[in-house]
Amino acid sequence: MSKIKKIIIFASGNGSNAENLILKLSADNIKINWQVFTNNPKAGVIKRCEALNVVCEIFEKQLFLNSSEIEQKILKINPDVIILAGFLLKIPTSFIKMNFPIINIHPSLLPKYGGKGMYGNYVHAAVIKNKEPFSGITVHKVNSNYDEGEVLFQKAIKLDKNESIISLAKRINALEMKYFPEVIARLVN
């Protein structure tokens, strides 16, 4: 009998990546206890978790940055992996020192277009403005610097001649929905 995996997801927004991960990995018959944390009391991820019957805990940003309370909760859960899915706060060094694998997905081909402030449409706008021929996704380990951890997976797409921020965002989102669950499934199996 396979061990039940424990996965924590940190999310700040809509929650589509979190929901997709939960649904796809559950469909793969991987037994998982999920826990979602969010710093945004209005985040769409909260309703998605309610619909999926997954525990979602809301916390204040200052609690995350300055307190060991969330760290203690993480230690108690003892996760196999921590996933950042649209989570915009920088992970404190104390979290990284707990030695749980922390994985993030980024909407560009790192090291290009990473770092503080580079998320969502800001990334897509910069890619288009700089006339990049390619963009894509990067799944990487999290370290103490934004978007500088070890790259685990990348998938590139060629930009269309008349690419817009909206069209690129849709294409990147499709890559995230397909490949992020596959990478996480490999990590936990």
Summary of the structure (lengths in Angstrom):
residues: 189
radius of gyration: 16.3
end to end distance: 13.0
largest distance: 51.9
contacts: 581
relative contact order: 0.16
helix: 39%
strand: 23%
